[in-house]
Amino acid sequence: MAKRSAGTLDRTITIQRFTSTINEFNEQIQAWADFITIRAARRDVSDGEKYAAGQVGSSLSSRFVVRSSAKARTITPTDRLVHDGASYAIHGVKEADEGRRRFIEISAAKDGD
């Protein structure tokens, strides 16, 4: 991706973590909970269609770049990313090329179905 500045982070994304709690009936409740909402840049890197069992499906792979922070550095593929009402599975998280601890690049994909 090109050189980053605060102005190029023109999207808002939410990272969610899978949580497990106990309700008042001592039942385990598992759900996705918002962990951090941050500004990001998005670049779509590939899309595709798949055919299986007579069904057609599609997917979109994107890269999101966010400012590095203590919370952002804890993002892992066990989390998920939400953007424009769609959930993306996180496939990878790495330090971006723009300098040490400045930005983090998140590779993620969503199904188009």
Backbone as CSV, one residue per row, in Angstrom:
resi,resn,N_x,N_y,N_z,CA_x,CA_y,CA_z,C_x,C_y,C_z
1,MET,0.831,-1.176,0.000,0.000,0.000,0.000,0.878,1.243,0.000
2,ALA,0.319,2.318,-0.427,1.055,3.567,-0.514,1.324,4.143,0.875
3,LYS,2.162,5.171,0.912,2.506,5.821,2.158,1.252,6.307,2.874
4,ARG,1.146,6.103,4.165,-0.045,6.395,4.960,0.056,7.738,5.665
5,SER,-1.093,8.343,5.848,-1.242,9.507,6.706,-2.627,9.399,7.328
6,ALA,-2.907,10.224,8.304,-4.206,10.163,8.971,-5.344,10.376,7.985
7,GLY,-5.136,11.147,6.937,-6.177,11.427,5.967,-6.553,10.237,5.105
8,THR,-5.660,9.259,4.946,-5.973,8.102,4.109,-6.720,7.014,4.866
9,LEU,-6.832,7.134,6.160,-7.582,6.172,6.960,-9.048,6.603,6.931
10,ASP,-9.715,6.316,5.812,-11.040,6.867,5.545,-12.192,5.910,5.820
11,ARG,-11.937,4.787,6.466,-12.984,3.818,6.809,-13.005,3.624,8.322
12,THR,-14.131,3.160,8.827,-14.228,2.789,10.238,-14.479,1.291,10.311
13,ILE,-13.651,0.603,11.078,-13.823,-0.840,11.254,-13.938,-1.148,12.745
14,THR,-14.545,-2.284,13.035,-14.630,-2.772,14.409,-14.023,-4.166,14.447
15,ILE,-13.152,-4.376,15.407,-12.604,-5.695,15.648,-13.419,-6.301,16.781
16,GLN,-13.881,-7.531,16.565,-14.664,-8.225,17.579,-13.897,-9.440,18.083
17,ARG,-14.091,-9.721,19.366,-13.495,-10.897,20.008,-14.608,-11.824,20.449
18,PHE,-14.343,-13.131,20.345,-15.297,-14.129,20.795,-15.185,-14.234,22.301
19,THR,-16.296,-14.077,22.990,-16.287,-14.096,24.445,-17.212,-15.185,24.970
20,SER,-16.974,-15.566,26.184,-17.793,-16.567,26.850,-18.092,-16.062,28.258
21,THR,-19.359,-15.983,28.597,-19.760,-15.532,29.927,-20.806,-16.490,30.489
22,ILE,-21.099,-16.352,31.745,-22.110,-17.159,32.428,-23.286,-16.240,32.770
23,ASN,-24.508,-16.658,32.398,-25.680,-15.835,32.712,-26.221,-16.185,34.099
24,GLU,-27.344,-15.564,34.458,-27.909,-15.742,35.802,-28.428,-17.168,36.045
25,PHE,-28.599,-17.962,34.983,-29.035,-19.353,35.118,-27.858,-20.327,35.078
26,ASN,-26.652,-19.779,35.208,-25.409,-20.543,35.180,-25.199,-21.253,33.840
27,GLU,-25.714,-20.650,32.771,-25.523,-21.169,31.425,-24.407,-20.388,30.755
28,GLN,-23.605,-21.099,29.984,-22.519,-20.439,29.272,-23.073,-19.770,28.006
29,ILE,-22.804,-18.494,27.861,-23.233,-17.719,26.701,-21.991,-17.322,25.912
30,GLN,-21.961,-17.684,24.632,-20.830,-17.340,23.783,-21.308,-16.390,22.692
31,ALA,-20.546,-15.327,22.482,-20.941,-14.327,21.486,-19.733,-13.493,21.084
32,TRP,-19.874,-12.800,19.949,-18.862,-11.844,19.514,-19.133,-10.524,20.217
33,ALA,-18.085,-9.921,20.772,-18.203,-8.632,21.455,-17.221,-7.644,20.827
34,ASP,-17.647,-6.390,20.705,-16.771,-5.356,20.159,-15.545,-5.202,21.053
35,PHE,-14.372,-5.205,20.431,-13.107,-5.056,21.151,-12.522,-3.664,20.929
36,ILE,-12.476,-3.223,19.665,-11.913,-1.916,19.340,-12.537,-1.423,18.035
37,THR,-12.860,-0.143,17.983,-13.339,0.499,16.756,-12.298,1.536,16.365
38,ILE,-11.794,1.418,15.128,-10.676,2.253,14.687,-10.837,2.661,13.229
39,ARG,-10.082,3.674,12.849,-10.042,4.138,11.461,-9.066,3.269,10.677
40,ALA,-9.392,3.049,9.399,-8.565,2.170,8.572,-8.605,2.589,7.112
41,ALA,-7.618,2.139,6.372,-7.625,2.225,4.912,-7.939,0.815,4.419
42,ARG,-8.706,0.703,3.324,-9.051,-0.617,2.790,-8.637,-0.711,1.335
43,ARG,-8.060,-1.872,0.982,-7.759,-2.159,-0.419,-8.201,-3.581,-0.701
44,ASP,-9.073,-3.738,-1.696,-9.507,-5.066,-2.103,-8.407,-5.684,-2.951
45,VAL,-8.039,-6.923,-2.629,-6.924,-7.545,-3.326,-7.338,-8.688,-4.244
46,SER,-8.453,-9.335,-3.973,-8.913,-10.376,-4.890,-10.369,-10.709,-4.602
47,ASP,-11.007,-11.235,-5.623,-12.362,-11.731,-5.448,-12.462,-13.026,-6.221
48,GLY,-13.481,-13.781,-5.941,-13.593,-15.062,-6.627,-14.967,-15.660,-6.481
49,GLU,-15.213,-16.624,-7.321,-16.453,-17.375,-7.249,-16.099,-18.841,-7.084
50,LYS,-16.958,-19.553,-6.402,-16.747,-20.980,-6.246,-18.058,-21.697,-6.534
51,TYR,-17.931,-22.856,-7.100,-19.089,-23.680,-7.436,-18.970,-24.983,-6.658
52,ALA,-19.973,-25.291,-5.880,-19.960,-26.541,-5.118,-21.389,-27.007,-4.921
53,ALA,-21.618,-28.251,-5.202,-22.931,-28.872,-5.007,-24.046,-28.059,-5.649
54,GLY,-23.785,-27.541,-6.843,-24.807,-26.789,-7.556,-25.037,-25.390,-7.038
55,GLN,-24.242,-24.941,-6.077,-24.387,-23.605,-5.503,-23.254,-22.714,-6.006
56,VAL,-23.551,-21.448,-6.170,-22.532,-20.474,-6.553,-22.290,-19.571,-5.351
57,GLY,-21.038,-19.382,-5.004,-20.678,-18.498,-3.908,-19.573,-17.564,-4.344
58,SER,-19.395,-16.491,-3.610,-18.334,-15.554,-3.949,-17.621,-15.115,-2.668
59,SER,-16.420,-14.594,-2.840,-15.654,-14.100,-1.699,-14.858,-12.874,-2.127
60,LEU,-14.472,-12.079,-1.144,-13.682,-10.879,-1.382,-12.581,-10.821,-0.340
61,SER,-11.333,-10.725,-0.786,-10.197,-10.578,0.116,-9.757,-9.119,0.109
62,SER,-9.532,-8.583,1.293,-9.160,-7.171,1.436,-8.020,-7.039,2.431
63,ARG,-7.308,-5.926,2.307,-6.285,-5.571,3.290,-6.715,-4.267,3.934
64,PHE,-6.689,-4.259,5.255,-7.021,-3.067,6.030,-5.760,-2.624,6.751
65,VAL,-5.469,-1.339,6.699,-4.306,-0.792,7.400,-4.818,0.142,8.481
66,VAL,-4.343,-0.080,9.719,-4.746,0.727,10.869,-3.508,1.259,11.567
67,ARG,-3.688,2.318,12.330,-2.582,2.826,13.144,-2.248,1.812,14.232
68,SER,-0.987,1.656,14.478,-0.539,0.751,15.528,-0.853,1.355,16.895
69,SER,-1.352,0.534,17.789,-1.600,0.926,19.182,-1.465,-0.328,20.030
70,ALA,-1.460,-0.163,21.331,-1.333,-1.329,22.206,-2.455,-2.323,21.942
71,LYS,-3.689,-1.855,21.777,-4.819,-2.755,21.505,-4.731,-3.347,20.100
72,ALA,-4.391,-2.534,19.115,-4.335,-3.016,17.732,-3.267,-4.092,17.570
73,ARG,-2.194,-4.008,18.332,-1.127,-5.012,18.235,-1.545,-6.367,18.805
74,THR,-2.713,-6.455,19.477,-3.186,-7.738,20.011,-4.178,-8.423,19.064
75,ILE,-4.492,-7.815,17.927,-5.419,-8.416,16.970,-4.795,-9.689,16.390
76,THR,-5.590,-10.756,16.335,-5.128,-12.036,15.803,-6.194,-12.634,14.886
77,PRO,-5.868,-13.696,14.161,-6.865,-14.359,13.317,-8.040,-14.982,14.083
78,THR,-7.965,-15.072,15.408,-9.117,-15.566,16.170,-10.180,-14.489,16.338
79,ASP,-9.831,-13.242,16.032,-10.792,-12.140,16.058,-11.507,-12.074,14.716
80,ARG,-12.487,-11.184,14.601,-13.092,-10.919,13.304,-13.234,-9.415,13.122
81,LEU,-13.337,-9.008,11.870,-13.399,-7.605,11.500,-14.779,-7.319,10.917
82,VAL,-15.384,-6.206,11.323,-16.683,-5.804,10.798,-16.516,-4.449,10.121
83,HIS,-16.981,-4.389,8.859,-16.894,-3.147,8.091,-18.118,-3.032,7.190
84,ASP,-18.774,-1.903,7.218,-19.977,-1.663,6.401,-21.014,-2.771,6.546
85,GLY,-21.198,-3.263,7.757,-22.207,-4.270,8.022,-21.829,-5.689,7.654
86,ALA,-20.629,-5.897,7.127,-20.175,-7.242,6.735,-19.091,-7.731,7.691
87,SER,-19.108,-9.024,7.975,-18.089,-9.646,8.824,-17.009,-10.269,7.961
88,TYR,-15.769,-10.003,8.308,-14.611,-10.538,7.606,-13.854,-11.473,8.537
89,ALA,-13.433,-12.611,8.017,-12.544,-13.508,8.755,-11.120,-12.984,8.590
90,ILE,-10.420,-12.820,9.686,-9.042,-12.326,9.642,-8.107,-13.502,9.343
91,HIS,-7.295,-13.346,8.302,-6.364,-14.401,7.915,-4.935,-14.106,8.338
92,GLY,-4.591,-12.844,8.511,-3.231,-12.502,8.904,-3.134,-11.080,9.410
93,VAL,-2.180,-10.854,10.294,-1.923,-9.529,10.858,-0.417,-9.343,10.881
94,LYS,0.042,-8.211,10.339,1.485,-7.966,10.340,1.751,-6.464,10.422
95,GLU,2.985,-6.145,10.765,3.421,-4.757,10.773,3.528,-4.292,9.327
96,ALA,2.975,-3.131,9.011,3.015,-2.611,7.645,4.403,-2.058,7.332
97,ASP,4.654,-1.823,6.053,5.970,-1.393,5.582,6.335,0.050,5.930
98,GLU,5.386,0.831,6.373,5.604,2.267,6.537,6.463,2.658,7.736
99,GLY,7.007,1.723,8.434,7.866,2.067,9.567,7.498,1.254,10.785
100,ARG,8.473,1.057,11.616,8.311,0.235,12.800,7.230,0.792,13.730
101,ARG,6.233,-0.058,14.025,5.147,0.242,14.967,4.299,1.443,14.589
102,ARG,4.254,1.794,13.301,3.396,2.906,12.870,2.033,2.421,12.420
103,PHE,2.012,1.368,11.598,0.767,0.848,11.047,0.764,-0.678,11.088
104,ILE,-0.431,-1.234,11.130,-0.624,-2.678,11.105,-1.515,-3.017,9.916
105,GLU,-1.150,-4.058,9.186,-1.924,-4.506,8.041,-2.684,-5.780,8.415
106,ILE,-3.987,-5.764,8.170,-4.847,-6.908,8.478,-5.379,-7.469,7.161
107,SER,-5.072,-8.728,6.886,-5.612,-9.409,5.699,-6.863,-10.153,6.137
108,ALA,-7.961,-9.921,5.406,-9.237,-10.511,5.805,-10.075,-10.835,4.578
109,ALA,-11.039,-11.723,4.744,-11.906,-12.105,3.625,-13.338,-12.235,4.124
110,LYS,-14.265,-11.931,3.210,-15.684,-12.102,3.523,-16.331,-12.883,2.400
111,ASP,-17.354,-13.625,2.750,-18.152,-14.315,1.751,-19.129,-13.315,1.173
112,GLY,-19.372,-13.412,-0.127,-20.284,-12.497,-0.781,-21.722,-12.969,-0.771
113,ASP,-21.970,-14.125,-0.196,-23.332,-14.683,-0.173,-24.222,-13.973,0.803
